[in-house]
């Protein structure tokens, strides 16, 4: 059974050592988004370090914290892991987070955020162009009938126009 590490400590960002061979890239645009998240929601995900304060997980969070001039950051020590486990965890943490989106649900959630007057939906991590595109895609999936559905609607309308009343035999005229 694996250990549950739940003792969060606070340390200066200057006390942490970035892993020199970290294979995950953190472009400035991502650091900006992480910094925005920390600024608006708090530092809700601690940085994970080994027993010598070398970062295992959280290089981007450290960069964002430094950008925000944070005096302290939360950390959790994963001092129970072997060197091989630490190397594997560094890679796995980023790899297992890779997945697709349910585009319809994402569009719906972003649209719902947009409708909330006092909330900046860009705090979701998506920029305005991405938000607009996701909402447009979501509305296309749930919006008015598309061209292929229009022919079915036209056919139903024609059937209704040609229908007779089952009681009196008179031609049915839709309103």
N, C-alpha and C positions, 0 to 999 in steps of 0.2 A: 504494500500500500504506500502511495506517495505521501510525502509530508504536506501539510497545509501551512504555508508561511503567511502569517497574518500580523506579525509585529512590524508596524510601519515606523520608521525612524525619519528624522529630519536632519538633513546635512546641507552644507553649502555646496552649490554646484561646482565650485572650484575644487572640492574634495574628491570629485568623481573623475575617473580615468576612462576616456573613450577607448574602446577596443580598436587597435590600430588596423586590424584586418576586417573590420565590419563590412560585409558585402552589400548591405542595403544602402541605397543612395537616398539622400534627403535633399531634394532641390529646394531652393529658397521659397518657392510657392507653397510647398508642403509645410515648411517651417512656419510660414506666415499663418497657415490654416491651423496648425497645432497651437501656435501662440494665441490666436484668436479664441480657440476652444478653451485654453487654460484661463485666459483673461475673463471670458464670459461665464464659464461653468465651474471654474476652480480646477485644481490639480487632482483629478479624480482617478488617475492611473499612476501608481508609483513606478519609479524606475527600479529595475531589478539589477542588483550588483552581486559580485562574488565577495569573498571574504577580504579582498584587498581593494575594494571599491571600484573595480573595473566593471564597466557596464556590460551586462548580458542583454538586457532588453531596455530600450528607452533612449537610444541615441538622439532621435528626433525630438523627444520631449526635453532632453537636456539642452539641445540647441535652442529650442523655443523658450525655455526658462531663462537662459542667458540673454536672449533677445529682449525678454521682458525685465531684465535686471532683477530676477528673483534672488533673494538672499538665502532662501532655503528651498529644498525640493524634497518630496517624500521618496523614500527608498524602501525596498524590501531586500534583505540579504538571502540569497540562495546559496548558502554556504554548505549545503548538504550534497551538492552535485559534484561529480567528477569532472575533470577537464574535458573529457569526451562528451559528457552530457551537456556541459556549458556550451561547447561548440555547436552541438546539434540543436540545442534550444535557441541559440541566436538565429540560426537559419529557420528552424521550424516556426518560431513565433511569427515571422514575416510570411512564410510560405502558407501556413494554414489559414491565415487571414485572407488569402486570395480566394475570392469567389465572385460569382455574378450577382446581379440584383434581380428581384422580381420587379420588372420595369413598370408594370401597372400599379403595383402597390407603392413603389417609390414615387412615381408621378403623383399619385393620390396624396401621399404624405406631404410632398413638397407643395402641392396646390393647397392643402389644408394649412400648412405653415404660412403660405403667402396670404391667405385670407385672415390671418390673425394680425390685427392692426398694429400691435405694439411689438412685433417680433421681426428681426432682420433674418430672413430665411437663408442668407448667405452664411450665417453661423452654422449651417448644416454641413459646411465643408464644400458645398457646390457653389460655383460662381453663378451670376445671374443668367448668363447664356446657357449654361448647363441646366439650370432650373427651368428656364423657359422651354428648352428642348424636351426635357422629361415630361413637363406638363402637357406640351403639345402632343407628344407621343401617347400619353395616357388618355387625353381627350379624343384622339383619333381612334383609340381602341374602344372607348365607351360612348363616343359622341354620336351624331346623327348617322343614319344609314349611309354606307359607302356605295360606290357605283354598282358593285355586285349585288348588294341588298336592294338597291333602288328598283332593279328589274323585277324582283320578287314582290315588292310593294306595288308596282304598276300592275302586275298580274292579278294580285288580290283585289285591287281597285276595280279592274275590269270585270272580275268575277262578281263583285258586289253590284256593279252597274247592270249586269245581265241577269241578276238573280230574281226569282219570283217569290212572292209571299207564299209560304206553305199552307196558309189558311184560306186565302181568297184567290190565289193564282195571279194576282195583279203583279206587274213589274215593280220591283223594289227600287226606289230612288233614294240613294244616300244623301244625307244633308251636307 
